[in-house]
Amino acid sequence: MLKTQGLTPVTTEQGMAVAEKMCAKYMECSSKEMRGVDEIFDYAILTVVATDRRNQEAAAPPTSASGGKRSPNPGFRIPKRKKRRCQFL
């Protein structure tokens, strides 16, 4: 299929090199043979959920010792949420 389009498959070494430059995990799959596809989607979902949870915890306002209620503080600003970025290629 790739040859008909004038393309060549990415080698494992090429994929690993790109993943390392991007500080990403390298995983292989074959949609034609359905090898590794489920594992990649599972990993992708877990990574996005974990990142979202960390972002929510970091953005959560601090609570006081008085029953979890915040004391009014006029200097306190809720930080704007950053736009989400794609976690995967």
Secondary structure, DSSP 8 states (H G I E B T S, - for coil): -TGGGT-----HHHHHHHHHHTT------BTTTTBSHHHHHHHHHHHHHHHHHHHHHHHS----TTTT-----TT-----------S--
